[in-house]
Amino acid sequence: MKVGAGTKLPGMYVTWPHQVSIGANCQLEHSIYFKFDGIWKKGQTILVGDNVFIGAGCEFNIRKGISIGKDSLIASGCKFIDHDHGTQDGTRMRLQSGEERDIKIGSDVWLGFNVIVLKGVEIGEGAVVAAGAVVTKPILPGEIWAGVPARKIGKRGMA
């Protein structure tokens, strides 16, 4: 695992440590799960930028890749899943391959408590996602989203 200067690691779970890169001066709380959910391969697929906060109990369930930009705030209980399962009838779902797409979180993003971010989502710089939201679509920079599924409810800096 690559860990930047000034970052202290609490008790956490990591399936393939070489897949994880955590930037400098990050604050991580306990019980975070960095789960690379694929077969062994070279390189890093879970990339956390500098000065990022990640709250207790977050889960990164990644096959393809996730990046989190610098200065972002990830509240406790957030989940990131970059893949799914097939749903064709006639074959057990557990035996079907699903689509895999990277997740990209920009810089200075705030994700509230228990947000779920699904495959292929890109969240732009300075965006805010309210607690409990399920994000299935891209969020533009500075937008505020909430709900299940998440939808735009505002823009930062607007009254």
Salt bridges, closest charged atoms under 4 A:
ASP37 OD2 - ARG63 NE 3.65
ASP37 OD2 - HIS83 NE2 3.10
ASP82 OD1 - HIS83 ND1 2.85
ASP84 OD2 - LYS119 NZ 2.84
GLU99 OE2 - ARG101 NH1 2.76
GLU100 OE2 - ARG63 NH1 3.62
ASP108 OD2 - ARG156 NH1 3.51
GLU143 OE2 - LYS152 NZ 3.54
